[in-house]
């Protein structure tokens, strides 16, 4: 297992990218904090949410923005902290990105 990881680092580099999706009722503030404090670009997906209960609209469906960004594996903790400072009830999920290219992805110094 360790030897395989070392070979991955040699072939692909130390940075591993992680896709982060955030669903939050406070998405305007979350977008702002990610762009200003993390310095990352974001992608917004238009989505619909269906809820039952006191917070649902009469039809049970509401429009919302779904925030997506790609960060290094080392930045995932910072993303979670920043989002939780804005909305502790935000739904956040991460997944590894093995192939990402273009856009604003670029190699950055590891310790900045």
C-alpha positions as CSV (number, residue, x, y, z in Angstrom):
1,X,0.0,0.0,0.0
2,X,2.7,2.5,1.0
3,X,4.8,1.7,-2.1
4,X,1.8,2.2,-4.3
5,X,1.2,5.7,-2.8
6,X,4.8,6.6,-3.2
7,X,4.7,5.7,-6.9
8,X,1.5,7.7,-7.3
9,X,3.3,10.8,-5.8
10,X,6.3,10.3,-8.2
11,X,4.1,9.9,-11.3
12,X,1.3,12.3,-10.5
13,X,2.8,14.7,-8.0
14,X,2.0,15.4,-4.3
15,X,-1.1,17.5,-5.0
16,X,-4.3,15.5,-5.1
17,X,-7.5,17.4,-6.1
18,X,-10.8,17.0,-4.4
19,X,-14.2,18.1,-5.7
20,X,-16.3,19.8,-3.1
21,X,-20.1,20.3,-3.4
22,X,-21.9,22.6,-1.0
23,X,-25.6,23.0,-0.5
24,X,-26.5,25.8,1.8
25,X,-29.4,28.1,2.4
26,X,-26.8,30.8,3.0
27,X,-25.2,30.2,-0.4
28,X,-24.6,33.9,-1.2
29,X,-22.3,34.2,1.9
30,X,-20.7,30.8,1.3
31,X,-19.8,31.8,-2.3
32,X,-18.3,35.1,-1.2
33,X,-16.2,33.5,1.6
34,X,-14.8,30.8,-0.7
35,X,-13.8,33.3,-3.3
36,X,-12.3,35.9,-1.0
37,X,-10.8,33.9,1.9
38,X,-9.9,30.7,-0.1
39,X,-9.1,32.5,-3.3
40,X,-10.8,29.7,-5.4
41,X,-13.1,29.9,-8.3
42,X,-16.5,28.3,-8.0
43,X,-19.1,26.8,-10.3
44,X,-22.8,27.3,-9.6
45,X,-25.3,24.7,-10.6
46,X,-29.0,25.7,-10.5
47,X,-30.9,23.1,-8.6
48,X,-34.2,22.4,-6.9
49,X,-34.7,21.1,-3.4
50,X,-37.7,19.2,-2.2
51,X,-38.6,19.4,1.5
52,X,-41.4,18.3,3.7
53,X,-42.1,20.2,6.8
54,X,-42.2,23.7,8.2
55,X,-39.5,25.1,5.9
56,X,-41.0,23.8,2.7
57,X,-42.8,26.1,0.3
58,X,-46.4,25.3,-0.6
59,X,-45.4,23.2,-3.6
60,X,-42.6,21.4,-1.7
61,X,-39.9,22.4,-4.2
62,X,-37.6,25.5,-4.1
63,X,-34.9,26.8,-6.3
64,X,-31.4,26.9,-5.0
65,X,-27.7,27.3,-6.0
66,X,-25.4,24.4,-5.6
67,X,-21.8,25.4,-5.2
68,X,-19.0,23.3,-6.6
69,X,-15.2,23.9,-6.4
70,X,-12.0,21.9,-6.8
71,X,-9.3,22.2,-4.1
72,X,-6.2,20.3,-3.1
73,X,-6.7,17.5,-0.6
74,X,-4.8,19.7,1.9
75,X,-7.3,22.5,1.5
76,X,-10.4,20.4,2.3
77,X,-10.2,21.1,6.1
78,X,-10.1,24.9,5.4
79,X,-13.1,24.7,3.1
80,X,-15.1,22.9,5.8
81,X,-14.1,25.4,8.4
82,X,-15.0,28.4,6.3
83,X,-18.4,27.0,5.3
84,X,-19.2,26.0,8.8
85,X,-18.4,29.5,10.0
86,X,-21.1,30.8,7.6
87,X,-23.6,27.9,7.8
88,X,-23.2,25.1,10.3
89,X,-26.1,23.3,8.7
90,X,-24.6,23.3,5.1
91,X,-24.5,20.0,3.4
92,X,-20.9,19.4,2.1
93,X,-19.5,16.4,0.3
94,X,-16.1,15.7,-1.1
95,X,-14.8,13.3,-3.7
96,X,-11.4,12.6,-5.2
97,X,-10.7,14.0,-8.6
98,X,-8.1,11.9,-10.4
99,X,-8.3,13.7,-13.8
100,X,-8.7,17.5,-13.8
101,X,-7.4,19.9,-16.4
102,X,-7.7,23.4,-17.6
103,X,-9.7,26.2,-16.0
104,X,-7.9,27.8,-13.1
105,X,-6.3,24.6,-11.9
106,X,-2.6,25.1,-11.6
107,X,0.3,23.8,-9.6
108,X,0.9,26.0,-6.5
109,X,3.7,25.8,-4.0
110,X,2.8,23.3,-1.3
111,X,3.6,25.6,1.6
112,X,2.2,29.1,1.0
